Amino acid sequence: MRVLVRSKKLKTKISLFSFLISFFLGPSMSASLCKRTIAMRDTLVETVYHVLPMHSNPYGTLHGGTALNWILTNATMSAMRASRRPTLVARLDHTFFINPVKVGLNAIIYSWIGYIGRSSLEATVVMESEDPISNERKLTTLSYVVLVAVDDSLRPKPLDICLRPQNDLERRLYRQAIERRRDREKELVGRKERVRNVKPPRPLNAKYSLTSYRYAYPEDAVFHNAFFAGKLMYYMDELAGIIGTRYSRGPVVTAAVDATNFYAPINIGNSIEMHAALSYVGRSSMEITIKVIARDEAKEEVRHTTTSYFTVVAVDKQGRSKKVQTFKPKERWQIGLFEEALKRRKLRERMLKILKEKGDSFEPLKKLHDF
């Protein structure tokens, strides 16, 4: 990584650029001292995994939880490369798996930082499948991950760096990142109240719910006594698969994960409760709500760390979606759950349409890793 400030004239230009960023973005950047200025290419991390049977689901494609773990790992490496500080995952935007990665193929993941705020960073993460014989590549997913730089006590730590777009592509990506940040700010309202809401989600039918308990061990940490979000998403995806398989009576694959906010960190030594509940049934898809509760048994503290909605799809032996048994809500509370889930489904459909539109013109994005 290199510092790009080399002359007084350039320093003046960058100072003006930093002021304009602060003006448009508000206090998130105005507190930054901008001691360093970096480019997106300086934060690029590219990783290649060969998908083995140990990485797959029962159908023989990359396990959704493993993919989520890899995505968040790459994002964390990009964030740490940019900030030179420990970072924790604060949010994973809507994630769709539009093309499966079969055993024997490569999963290529590359990530870069597209926005830097006062203590937060947004990473763009792209995953592709690659046939090592034909070299054919297909877009698997495009994800946006928000991370926060922290100190030794896991509290947000202000950053002293600014991101400087260097060409039209980077400027376009930067503007899009600013728009996403503004949209997310609306969701931050009521975060403290959500942390205190430790009530398990209600399932459509008690038969299609379960609670899993784990202990947070040192091997689960990313650093500073914090449980790694990627590993947590892996466990959450497992529970979603169990509920989906139980309802469909056959194998399922993860199709989508709704935007997931991490309200509070899980510390090593905490006990973890993961509640999974069937919340919607479509023709071949099912929505499973996963809510995670962390307990500090010594201090008798309980906090809600995250809730996410996983969409799984029932598949046949050929990997094609198959119809599942119909669920007709009868009770008023069941109808309410369906109505809430239908709103989330419509949002997913809009987000998926946007992703596919980006996929059609995806080549410009991939040029970032050619620097």
C-alpha positions as CSV (number, residue, x, y, z in Angstrom):
1,M,0.0,0.0,0.0
2,R,1.4,3.4,-0.8
3,V,0.6,7.0,0.2
4,L,-0.3,9.1,-2.8
5,V,0.4,12.5,-1.4
6,R,3.7,13.6,-3.0
7,S,3.5,17.4,-3.4
8,K,2.0,20.5,-1.8
9,K,-0.1,21.0,-4.9
10,L,-1.4,17.5,-4.8
11,K,-2.0,17.8,-1.0
12,T,-4.1,20.9,-1.7
13,K,-6.2,19.1,-4.3
14,I,-6.7,16.1,-2.0
15,S,-7.6,18.4,0.9
16,L,-10.3,20.1,-1.3
17,F,-11.5,16.6,-2.3
18,S,-11.7,15.6,1.3
19,F,-13.7,18.7,2.1
20,L,-16.2,18.0,-0.6
21,I,-16.6,14.5,0.6
22,S,-17.2,15.8,4.1
23,F,-19.7,18.3,2.8
24,F,-21.8,15.7,1.0
25,L,-21.4,12.9,3.4
26,G,-21.6,14.8,6.7
27,P,-19.8,14.0,10.0
28,S,-18.8,10.4,9.0
29,M,-15.9,11.8,7.0
30,S,-15.4,15.2,8.5
31,A,-13.9,13.6,11.6
32,S,-11.3,11.8,9.5
33,L,-7.9,13.4,9.5
34,C,-7.1,11.9,6.1
35,K,-3.5,11.2,6.9
36,R,-3.5,8.7,4.2
37,T,-5.3,8.6,0.8
38,I,-5.7,5.3,-0.9
39,A,-7.2,4.0,-4.2
40,M,-9.7,1.2,-4.6
41,R,-7.0,-1.0,-6.2
42,D,-4.9,-0.7,-3.1
43,T,-7.5,-2.7,-1.2
44,L,-8.1,-5.5,-3.7
45,V,-8.0,-9.0,-2.3
46,E,-8.4,-12.0,-4.7
47,T,-8.9,-15.5,-3.4
48,V,-9.4,-18.8,-5.3
49,Y,-10.9,-21.9,-3.7
50,H,-11.2,-25.3,-5.3
51,V,-14.7,-26.6,-4.3
52,L,-14.3,-30.0,-2.7
53,P,-16.9,-32.4,-1.4
54,M,-16.2,-31.0,2.1
55,H,-17.5,-27.6,0.9
56,S,-20.7,-28.9,-0.7
57,N,-24.3,-29.5,0.3
58,P,-26.0,-32.9,-0.2
59,Y,-26.8,-31.9,-3.8
60,G,-23.1,-31.5,-4.7
61,T,-22.8,-27.7,-5.0
62,L,-21.1,-25.2,-2.8
63,H,-22.8,-25.0,0.6
64,G,-24.4,-21.6,1.0
65,G,-22.9,-21.2,4.5
66,T,-19.4,-21.9,3.2
67,A,-19.9,-19.3,0.5
68,L,-21.1,-16.7,3.0
69,N,-18.1,-17.5,5.2
70,W,-15.7,-17.0,2.3
71,I,-17.4,-13.7,1.2
72,L,-17.1,-12.2,4.7
73,T,-13.5,-13.4,5.0
74,N,-12.5,-11.6,1.8
75,A,-14.4,-8.5,2.8
76,T,-12.5,-8.5,6.2
77,M,-9.1,-8.8,4.5
78,S,-9.9,-5.9,2.2
79,A,-11.1,-3.8,5.1
80,M,-8.0,-4.5,7.2
81,R,-5.7,-3.9,4.2
82,A,-7.3,-0.4,3.8
83,S,-7.6,0.5,7.5
84,R,-4.6,-1.3,8.9
85,R,-6.8,-2.0,11.9
86,P,-9.0,-4.9,13.1
87,T,-12.5,-4.7,11.6
88,L,-15.8,-6.4,12.4
89,V,-18.6,-7.1,10.1
90,A,-21.6,-4.8,10.8
91,R,-23.8,-5.7,7.9
92,L,-24.2,-8.0,4.9
93,D,-26.5,-6.6,2.2
94,H,-29.0,-8.8,0.3
95,T,-27.1,-11.8,-1.2
96,F,-28.4,-14.0,-4.0
97,F,-26.8,-17.2,-5.4
98,I,-27.8,-17.0,-9.0
99,N,-25.4,-19.7,-10.4
100,P,-24.3,-22.8,-8.4
101,V,-20.7,-23.7,-8.0
102,K,-20.4,-27.5,-8.4
103,V,-17.8,-29.7,-6.8
104,G,-14.7,-29.7,-8.9
105,L,-15.0,-26.1,-10.0
106,N,-13.2,-23.1,-8.6
107,A,-14.8,-20.3,-6.6
108,I,-13.0,-17.0,-7.4
109,I,-13.7,-14.2,-4.9
110,Y,-12.3,-10.7,-5.2
111,S,-13.2,-7.8,-3.0
112,W,-12.3,-4.1,-2.7
113,I,-13.2,-1.1,-0.5
114,G,-15.6,1.2,-2.3
115,Y,-16.4,3.6,0.5
116,I,-14.7,4.8,3.8
117,G,-16.6,6.7,6.5
118,R,-15.6,7.9,9.9
119,S,-15.0,4.3,11.2
120,S,-16.9,2.2,8.7
121,L,-15.9,0.8,5.3
122,E,-18.0,-0.8,2.6
123,A,-16.5,-3.8,0.7
124,T,-17.8,-5.0,-2.6
125,V,-17.4,-8.7,-3.0
126,V,-17.7,-10.6,-6.2
127,M,-17.8,-14.4,-6.5
128,E,-17.5,-16.3,-9.7
129,S,-17.4,-20.0,-10.6
130,E,-14.7,-21.1,-12.9
131,D,-14.4,-24.4,-14.8
132,P,-10.6,-25.1,-14.6
133,I,-10.8,-27.1,-17.8
134,S,-12.8,-24.9,-20.1
135,N,-11.9,-21.6,-18.2
136,E,-15.6,-20.7,-18.4
137,R,-16.7,-18.3,-15.7
138,K,-20.1,-17.4,-14.3
139,L,-21.2,-14.8,-11.9
140,T,-22.3,-16.5,-8.6
141,T,-23.1,-13.4,-6.5
142,L,-22.3,-9.8,-5.9
143,S,-22.4,-8.7,-2.3
144,Y,-21.8,-5.5,-0.3
145,V,-20.4,-5.8,3.2
146,V,-20.1,-3.0,5.8
147,L,-17.3,-3.3,8.3
148,V,-16.3,-1.2,11.3
149,A,-12.8,-0.5,12.5
150,V,-12.5,-1.2,16.2
151,D,-10.1,-0.8,19.1
152,D,-9.0,-3.5,21.7
153,S,-12.4,-3.1,23.5
154,L,-14.3,-3.7,20.2
155,R,-15.5,-0.1,20.1
156,P,-15.6,1.8,16.8
157,K,-12.3,3.6,16.2
158,P,-12.1,6.6,13.8
159,L,-10.1,6.2,10.7
160,D,-7.5,8.5,9.3
161,I,-7.8,7.6,5.7
162,C,-9.7,8.8,2.6
163,L,-10.6,6.9,-0.6
164,R,-9.7,8.7,-3.8
165,P,-11.4,7.4,-7.0
166,Q,-9.0,7.5,-9.8
167,N,-11.0,7.0,-13.0
168,D,-14.6,7.1,-14.3
169,L,-15.3,3.5,-13.2
170,E,-14.1,4.1,-9.6
171,R,-16.1,7.4,-9.4
172,R,-19.2,5.6,-10.5
173,L,-18.7,2.8,-8.0
174,Y,-18.0,5.4,-5.3
175,R,-21.3,7.3,-6.0
176,Q,-23.2,4.1,-5.8
177,A,-21.6,3.3,-2.5
178,I,-22.6,6.7,-1.1
179,E,-26.3,6.0,-2.2
180,R,-26.3,2.7,-0.4
181,R,-24.9,4.3,2.7
182,R,-27.7,6.8,2.8
183,D,-30.3,4.1,2.4
184,R,-28.8,2.1,5.3
185,E,-28.8,5.1,7.7
186,K,-32.6,4.7,7.9
187,E,-32.2,1.2,9.3
188,L,-29.9,2.3,12.2
189,V,-32.9,3.8,14.0
190,G,-33.9,1.7,17.0
191,R,-30.7,-0.5,17.0
192,K,-30.5,-0.4,20.8
193,E,-34.0,-1.5,21.2
194,R,-33.4,-4.4,18.8
195,V,-30.4,-5.6,20.9
196,R,-32.8,-5.9,23.9
197,N,-35.4,-7.9,21.9
198,V,-34.4,-11.5,22.8
199,K,-37.8,-13.1,22.1
200,P,-37.5,-16.1,19.7
201,P,-39.3,-15.8,16.3
202,R,-42.7,-17.6,16.0
203,P,-42.8,-20.4,13.4
204,L,-45.8,-21.1,11.2
205,N,-45.9,-24.5,12.8
206,A,-43.9,-25.6,15.9
207,K,-42.8,-28.7,14.0
208,Y,-40.8,-26.6,11.7
209,S,-38.6,-24.8,14.2
210,L,-35.6,-25.6,16.3
211,T,-33.1,-24.0,18.7
212,S,-29.4,-24.8,18.5
213,Y,-26.9,-24.0,21.3
214,R,-23.2,-23.3,20.8
215,Y,-20.3,-22.1,22.9
216,A,-18.0,-19.4,21.5
217,Y,-14.5,-20.8,21.6
218,P,-11.2,-19.1,20.8
219,E,-11.1,-21.0,17.5
220,D,-14.2,-19.1,16.5
221,A,-12.6,-15.6,16.9
222,V,-11.4,-13.4,14.2
223,F,-9.4,-11.3,16.7
224,H,-9.9,-9.3,20.0
225,N,-12.3,-11.9,21.6
226,A,-14.9,-11.4,18.8
227,F,-16.8,-14.3,17.2
228,F,-16.3,-14.1,13.4
229,A,-19.5,-13.2,11.5
230,G,-18.6,-15.5,8.6
231,K,-18.6,-18.5,10.9
232,L,-21.9,-17.4,12.4
233,M,-23.5,-17.2,9.0
234,Y,-22.3,-20.7,8.2
235,Y,-24.1,-22.0,11.3
236,M,-27.2,-20.0,10.5
237,D,-27.3,-21.4,7.0
238,E,-27.1,-24.9,8.4
239,L,-30.2,-24.4,10.5
240,A,-32.0,-23.0,7.5
241,G,-31.2,-26.1,5.5
242,I,-32.4,-28.4,8.3
243,I,-35.8,-26.6,8.5
244,G,-36.1,-26.5,4.7
245,T,-35.3,-30.2,4.3
246,R,-37.7,-31.1,7.1
247,Y,-40.6,-29.3,5.4
248,S,-39.8,-30.3,1.8
249,R,-38.7,-33.8,2.7
250,G,-35.8,-33.5,0.4
251,P,-32.6,-31.6,-0.3
252,V,-32.6,-27.8,-0.5
253,V,-30.2,-25.2,-1.6
254,T,-29.7,-21.6,-0.4
255,A,-31.0,-19.1,-2.9
256,A,-30.9,-15.9,-1.0
257,V,-30.1,-14.2,2.3
258,D,-31.8,-11.0,3.2
259,A,-29.8,-7.9,4.4
260,T,-28.4,-8.9,7.8
261,N,-27.3,-6.4,10.4
262,F,-25.1,-7.4,13.3
263,Y,-26.3,-5.3,16.2
264,A,-23.8,-6.5,18.8
265,P,-20.6,-8.6,18.8
266,I,-20.5,-12.1,20.3
267,N,-17.6,-12.5,22.7
268,I,-15.5,-15.6,23.2
269,G,-16.9,-17.4,26.2
270,N,-20.5,-16.4,25.5
271,S,-23.1,-19.1,24.9
272,I,-25.1,-18.7,21.7
273,E,-28.7,-19.5,21.0
274,M,-29.8,-19.8,17.4
275,H,-33.5,-19.9,16.8
276,A,-34.8,-21.1,13.4
277,A,-38.4,-20.8,12.4
278,L,-40.3,-21.5,9.1
279,S,-41.9,-18.1,8.2
280,Y,-43.1,-18.5,4.6
281,V,-43.8,-21.2,2.0
282,G,-44.0,-20.6,-1.7
283,R,-44.3,-23.0,-4.7
284,S,-40.7,-24.4,-4.3
285,S,-39.1,-22.0,-1.9
286,M,-39.3,-21.5,1.9
287,E,-38.2,-18.6,4.0
288,I,-36.6,-19.4,7.4
289,T,-36.1,-16.8,10.0
290,I,-32.9,-17.2,12.0
291,K,-32.4,-15.2,15.2
292,V,-29.2,-15.2,17.3
293,I,-29.0,-14.5,21.0
294,A,-25.7,-14.2,22.9
295,R,-25.5,-14.8,26.6
296,D,-22.8,-13.9,29.0
297,E,-23.6,-16.4,31.7
298,A,-21.2,-15.0,34.3
299,K,-22.7,-11.5,34.1
300,E,-26.2,-12.7,33.3
301,E,-26.3,-10.5,30.2
302,V,-28.5,-11.4,27.2
303,R,-28.5,-9.6,23.9
304,H,-29.9,-10.0,20.4
305,T,-27.0,-10.0,18.0
306,T,-28.7,-10.5,14.6
307,T,-31.7,-11.7,12.7
308,S,-31.7,-12.9,9.1
309,Y,-34.1,-14.4,6.6
310,F,-32.8,-17.3,4.5
311,T,-34.6,-18.4,1.3
312,V,-34.0,-22.0,0.4
313,V,-35.3,-23.9,-2.6
314,A,-36.3,-27.6,-2.8
315,V,-34.4,-29.4,-5.6
316,D,-34.7,-32.8,-7.3
317,K,-31.8,-35.1,-8.2
318,Q,-31.1,-33.0,-11.3
319,G,-30.8,-29.8,-9.3
320,R,-34.1,-28.4,-10.7
321,S,-36.5,-26.7,-8.3
322,K,-39.4,-28.9,-7.3
323,K,-42.8,-28.1,-5.7
324,V,-43.2,-28.4,-2.0
325,Q,-46.4,-29.1,0.0
326,T,-48.7,-26.1,0.2
327,F,-49.0,-24.3,3.5
328,K,-52.3,-22.4,4.0
329,P,-52.3,-20.0,6.9
330,K,-55.5,-20.2,8.9
331,E,-54.9,-18.4,12.2
332,R,-54.7,-14.6,12.1
333,W,-51.1,-14.6,13.4
334,Q,-50.1,-17.0,10.6
335,I,-51.7,-14.8,8.0
336,G,-49.7,-11.9,9.6
337,L,-46.4,-13.9,9.2
338,F,-47.3,-14.5,5.5
339,E,-48.0,-10.9,4.9
340,E,-44.7,-9.7,6.4
341,A,-42.9,-12.4,4.4
342,L,-44.5,-11.4,1.2
343,K,-43.2,-7.9,1.6
344,R,-39.7,-9.2,2.1
345,R,-40.2,-11.5,-1.0
346,K,-41.2,-8.5,-3.2
347,L,-38.1,-6.6,-2.0
348,R,-36.0,-9.7,-2.8
349,E,-37.5,-9.8,-6.3
350,R,-36.6,-6.1,-6.9
351,M,-33.0,-6.6,-5.5
352,L,-32.5,-9.8,-7.7
353,K,-33.6,-7.9,-10.8
354,I,-31.1,-5.2,-10.1
355,L,-28.3,-7.8,-9.6
356,K,-29.2,-9.6,-12.8
357,E,-29.1,-6.2,-14.7
358,K,-25.7,-5.6,-13.2
359,G,-24.7,-9.1,-14.2
360,D,-25.5,-8.3,-17.9
361,S,-23.0,-5.5,-17.8
362,F,-20.6,-7.0,-15.3
363,E,-17.4,-6.9,-17.3
364,P,-16.5,-3.3,-16.3
365,L,-16.6,-4.2,-12.6
366,K,-14.1,-7.0,-13.1
367,K,-11.6,-4.6,-14.6
368,L,-10.8,-3.5,-11.1
369,H,-8.8,-6.6,-10.5
370,D,-6.7,-6.0,-13.6
371,F,-4.9,-3.0,-12.1
